[in-house]
Amino acid sequence: MNLSFTIVAEPNRRAILSMLLSSERDVGQIERELRLSQPSVSKHLRVLREAGFVESRIEAQRRVYRLRPERLMELDAWLHPFREFWSKHLDALEEHLDTMPDEASPKKAGKEKKPKQSKSEKGHKKR
């Protein structure tokens, strides 16, 4: 699991995964969209492929990559208890905040503030 997080921690690899989320891409498309060199893109794709995040197939002269959802599902399953933990705490905070009087808003507290005058407006007061 730690290796999976290390792999997806790299920003270019996350960008590649995000691109492949919408559709398959060949190496050239990834190069152009990320503005990376071919060797750099190939290195990142090799790491993602060896870790099981993507798979490739050869189509004529191109190598086309697509996501393999299983590895992402493993990460998601590991993160699930943490999302539940924070969701419960954030729901409790929201409920608590909903019960508090809203004193920060001058309209709700019955106190409307007058707009501040600028220095130039103060100098032109009628006497």
N, C-alpha and C positions, 0 to 999 in steps of 0.2 A: 504494500500500500504506500509506503514512504517513497518508493521509487516512482510510483504513479504521480504523486504530488510534485516531486522534483521535476518530472518531465513536463507537466502542464504548468509549472511555475514560470517557465521561460516564455516571455511575451510573444515571440514570433511563433512558437508552437501553439500558443492559445489562439493567436490570430489565424493560423492555418486551420485549427479545429473549428473556429467560428465560420470561416469561409466554407468549409466542407459541410457545415450544418445545413446550408441552404441547397447545395448541389455538389455533384462530383466536379473535380477540377483536374486539369493536367498540370504538370510541373511548370510549363510556360505561363499559364494563367496565374498560378500562385506567385511566380517571380514578378510578373507585371503588377499584380494587385498589391503585393507587399514591398515592391521595389527593392528586392534582394537579389543577390547573384544566384546563378544556377547552382554552384557548389554549396552555397549556404542553405538554399531551399532543399536540395537533395539530402543534406546532412540532417536537417530537422525532420524531413519526411522519413528517413531511415530510422531515426530514433523513435518516432511515433509508430512506425510500422512494426519494429521489433518489440515494442511495448504492447502492441495489440490495439492501439487507438485508431489506426487506419489500415486499409488494405488497398492494394493496387492491382490493376490489370493492364495488359498491353493492348492498345487499340491502334492498329497500323504502326506509325512511328512514334506514338505518344504513350506515355505511362499515365494512366488516369487513377486518381486517388479518391477514396470515399471513406466516410466514417464507419467505424465498427462500434456500435452502441454498447456492447457488453462491458467494455472497460469503463466507459463513462457511467454506466449503470452501477458498477461496483463503487465508484467514487460517490455517486449520489446516495447509495445505500449506506455508506459509511457516514456521510454528512447528515442523514435523516434525523438521528437523535439530537443532533445539535440544533437543527432547524426547529424541532419540536420544543426543545428547552427554551430557545430565544422567543419563539412564538408565544409560549405560555407567559413568559415574563413581560413581553411587550403588550400582550392583551391585558394583563393585570395592570400595567402602567397606564394604558389607555383608559381602563375602567376607573382607576384612581383619579386621573386627570379630569374625566367627565364629571366626577362628583364634586370637584373643587369649584368654588365661585370664581368667576372670571373677573378679577379685580384689576387686571392689567389693562383692560379696555376701558377708556374713559366713558364711552357711550353706555356700556352696560352698567357701570357703577354710578351713572347719573351725573357724571362730571365731564362736561365737554371742555377741552382745553382751547384757549384762544390761540390763534396763530401768532407766532412771534413776529415782532416787527423788525425789519432790518435797520441798520444804523441810519441809512439814508431816509427811511420813513420816519424815524424818531426825530430827526432834525427838521422835518417839515410839518410838525404838529401845529395846529391852529391854537392861538393863545387867546 
